[in-house]
Amino acid sequence: MAGINSSMGHPSQVTLKTAFTVCFAALAVVTLAVLLVKAQVALILTGIAALVAIALNHLVVLLMRARLKRNFAIGVVLAALLSTLTTVAVLVIPSAIAQGQALVEEAPTLADEVLASRFFKRIDARFHILEQLEKKGRNSTELASGALPPLLHAVSGVFSLVGALVTILFLVVFMLIFGPGLVRRAVALTLPERRERYERVLSKVYTATGGYLAGLTLICSINATLTTTFLAIIGVPFFLPLGIASGFSSMVPYAGPIVAGGTITLLTLATGGAWKGMAAFIYFILYGQLEGNVLAPLVFRRTVHINPLLTLLAVVCFVEMAGIVGALLAVPVVAAAQIIARELLLIRQERLSAQVRPP
């Protein structure tokens, strides 16, 4: 009894200040999580703008090495970018929209032709695709038309898309003008003995991200140009939107071109017959070898140094969280995380070696 009374007589180790601190920290974490969910669109736009600004800043630095002032170099780069986008919009977008509308109107008919083709029947005989769809209460016509409402909803949100593009443009301009100075001031506030390490990490992240974006732009351009040219040569009626879609599919590493190639091959089979479908199949096999063995290693191994399996897992996770934008942000984010993780491991190794070093 005496021991119990003595233990009950001691004051509690949990003070009111400690409880308040824990509650405030938990509330802050919950508030931050809610803000991140609510501000998802703003964060996505900011992330896209940051990637574009990093890519353009490499061009600005090249012009500055030619003894141009930074503000003038930024103006030249932005003017070149806007001129390129305007030229593409005038020459390509109207035809792509017209062919895209025709493709949407003929989508149910094309889907029926694909389902009636001998190639699909062989696949269905092996995997029973239609039987699984019928179990879910959806026939082939409903399957074809089910993709139309999201597409129409996307078309109706064209003004939101324009607003997002304008927002990204202003963010890119302000990041190019004020971003480097802001980063330098932030690094200058750190401890002097750690400043060099922070600068090295930021430099590696900047170089990896810029190299990745430059290589990805090159891959997408090559894919769109080659696919559009090939489809136009063999006479596919919707060659322009299909070629552009194939180019954008390269933004999703490894998996994107496979899905796009399979879809375009089926559409070619439905619109042009077996020989054109076979030609499209052979083309995407050959281009897949080119991108997988030449272009992709040039980008992912020499710039971001990420294992292909880790890249694919990151893309799958980020696509689930943020769609196509997540696929675009996956590789740079994982590359930055990998650089930071390597730096932390290096710090740990230095500390361990310092501990075992003899006096």
N, C-alpha and C positions, 0 to 999 in steps of 0.2 A: 504493500500500500504506500509505503514511503517513497519507493521508486516511482510509482505511478504519479503520486502527488508532485514529486519533484519535476517529473517530465512535463506534467500539465502546467506547472508554474512557470516554465520558460516561455518567453514571448515568441510569437510566430516569426519564422525566418522570411515569410512572404510579406513584405511591407505594402502599404497602399500605393507607393510610388512604383514598385515593381509590377503590381497588378495593372495599374493604369498604363504603364509602358507596354506590357504585353497586349492589352486590349487595343491600345492605339495602333500598335504594329499590325495586329490582325485586321483592324478596320482599314488601315492604309493599304494592305495587300488586296483586300476585297474591293476597295474603291478603285485601285489601279486595274484590277482585272475587269471590272465593269466598264471603266473608261476605255480600255483596250478593245473590248467587244463593241462598244458604242461607236468608237472612232476607227472602226476597221477600214472603212473606205478612205478616210484621211491618211491612215498609215500606209495603205496600199499605194495611194497617189504619191505620198512622200517617198516611199521606197523606189517606185518607178522613176521619179524625178531624180533621186540620188544616183541611180544607175546611169541614167542618161547624162547627168552632169559629170560623173566620173569618166564616162567614155569621151565626152566632148572636151573635158579638161586635158586629156592627153594631146588632142589636136591643138588646144590653146598653148600648151607648153612647147610643142614643136614650133609654132609660130613665134613664140617669145624667144626661142633660141635663134630665130632669124632676125633678132633685134627689133621686134615689134612690141609696143607697150601692151600690157595685159588687157586693158579695156578695148583697145583697137583689135587685138587678136580675138577677143570674145565676140566682138561685132562681126568680124569676118567669118568666124565659124558658124554663128547663128544665121547670118545671111546665106551662107552656103547651104545650111541645113534646110532653111525655109524654102530656098529656091529648088532644092531637090524634091522636097515634099510637094511643093506646088506643081512641079513638072509631072511627077508621078500621079498626082490627083487629077490633073487635066487630061493626061494621056491614057491612064490605065483605069481609074476608078469608074468612069461612066460605063465603059464596056463591061467591066467586071460586075457592076450592079445589074446591068441589063441581062447578062448571062446568068447571074445568080437568081434573078427573079424567074427566068425561064426554067432554071433547075428546080426551084421551089414548086412551081406550078406542075411540073412533070414528075415530081418526086413519087407520088403514089403509083403512077404507071411504071416508072423505072423500078420501084420496089417489087411490083408484081412480076416484071420481066426477069429480075434477078432471082426471085423465088422460083420461077418457072424454068430457069436455065438448067442445063444438064450438070454443070459444075456444082451448083448449089444442091441439086437433088442427090448427088453423090455424097456431099458432106452431110446432108440431112439424114441419109440412110445410115450413116455411121454414128452421128452424134444426136439424132432425133431432136433437132432444133425446133421444128414446128410443133412437135408434140409438147415440148416444154412450154412453148408460148401459148398453146391452147389450154394447158393446165392453168395458166395465169389469166385465162379469159380474154386473151387478146389475139385477134386474127392478124393476117398480114397487112390488111388495109389500115387497121387501127395502129399497127406498129409504124407504118409509113407516115400516117398523119399525126402521130403522137409527137413527132419532132417539130411540127410546125408551130404550135403555140409559143414555145420558147423563142423560136426565131422571129415570129411576129412581134413578140414582146421586146426583143432586142432592137428591132427596127423602130418600134414606137419610142424607144428611149434614145433616139439619135441626139436630141438636144442635151440630154445628160452626158452623152459621150463627148459632144463638143465642149461642154463646160468642163469636163474632166481634162480634156486636151489643153484647154486654155490655162487651167490651174497648173498642170504639169509644166507648161511652157514658162509661166511666171516663176514657178519654183526652181526650174533649171537655171533661169537667168540670175535669180538672186543667189543660188548656190554657187554659180560660177564666179560671181562678183565678190560675195562676202564669205563663201565657204572656206577657202584656204586660210584667210586671216583668222576666222573663228577657230579653226583647228589648231593653228599655231598658238593662239592665246590660251586655249585649253591645255595644250601640252606644256606651255610655259608656267602654268600654275602647279604642275606636279613637282614632286621632290627631285632635286638635281641628280641624285644618284640613280633614279629610275627613268629620267627623261630620255636618255638614249635608247633604252629598251622600248619605251612607248613609241618613239619615232620609228624604230626599226619595224615594229609590228604594224603600225599604220602604213608605212611604206610598202610592206609586203602585201597587205590587204589591198591597197590602192593598185599596185602593179598586177596582182592576180585578177582583180575585178575588171580592170581595164582590158587586160589581155583576153579574158573570157568574153567580154561583151564585143570586142572587135572581132574575135574569131567566130562568135555566134552570128554576128551580122553577116560575115562573109559566108558562113554555111547556109544561112537562110536565103541569101541572095542567089547563091549557086543553085540551091535546090529549086527555088521558084523559077529561075531562068531556064534551067535544063528541063524541068517537068513541063512548064508551059510550052516551050519549043517542041518537045516531043509530042505532047498531046495535040498541038496544032498541026504537026506534020502528019500524024495518023488520022486526023479528021474528027477528033472528039468535039462535039458541039459546045461543051461548057469548059473549054480548055483554060480560059483565063482565071475564073474563080477557083477551079480545081488546082491549077498551078500555084496560085497565091496561097491557097490552103495548105498545099504540100510544103511550100516554103516556110510558113509559120509553124508547121508540125515539127520542124527541126529545133524549135525552142524547147520542146520536151525531149531531152536526150534519150537516144536509143529506142524508146517505146513509141514516140511520136511518129517518126517516118514509117514504122511498120504498120501502125493503124491507118495512117493516111494512104500508104501504098495499097493496102488491102481494099480500102473503101473505093479508091479511084479505079482500081482494077475491076471491081465488081460493076461500077458505073460504066466503065469502058466496055465491059462484056455485055451489058444491057443495051447500050446505045450503038455499038459498032460490030457486035458479033464475036464469034469465038477467036478469029485470027487477031483482031485488034486487042481483045482481052488477053490473049497469050503474049502479044508484043508488050503490052503494059506490064504484065507479070514479069517478063524477062527484064524489062527496063528497071523496074523497082528492085529486082534482085541485084542487078549490076550496080545501080546507084547506092543501094544499101551497103555493098562492099566498098564502094568509094568513100562514102561518109563514115562507115564504121572503122575502116582500116587506115584511112588517110586523113580525112578532115577532122573527125572527132578526136583522135589521139593528138593531133596538132594543137587542138584547143584545150582539152581536158587534162592532158598529161604534161604539156609544156607550159601551161599558164597557171592552172589551179592545182595541179598535182593531186587529183582526187581519184581514188579507186573507182572503177566503173560500177561495181556493186553498190558502194556507198552512194554514188551519184544517183543510181536508179532508185534506191530506197528513199533518198532525200526527195526526189521528184515525186514519188508516190505519196509521201506524207504531206508535202507542201501542196500538191494538187488537191488532196482531200480537204485541206484547210482553206485554201484561197483560189482554187481553180487554176486557170491558165496563168494568171499573174503569179500564183505560187510556184508554178513550174519555172517561170522566168527567174524568180528570186531564189530558188532552191540552191542552185550551184554556188552563186556568190556567197550566200549566207553560210553554207556548209564549209566553203573554202576559208572564210573568215574565222569560223569556229575552229577549224583545223589548225590554222596558223596560231590562234590564241592558245589552243591546247598544247601545241608543240612548245610554245614559249613558256607556258607554265611547267611543263615537264622539264624543260631546260633549267628553269630556276630551281626546281626540286633537285635535279642532278648536281647543280652547283652547290647547293646547301649540303647535300650528302657528302660530296667530295671534300667540302670544307671541314665537315665534322670528323672524317676519318684521316685527314691530313695530319701527320705527326707534327708536334710543336717544334 
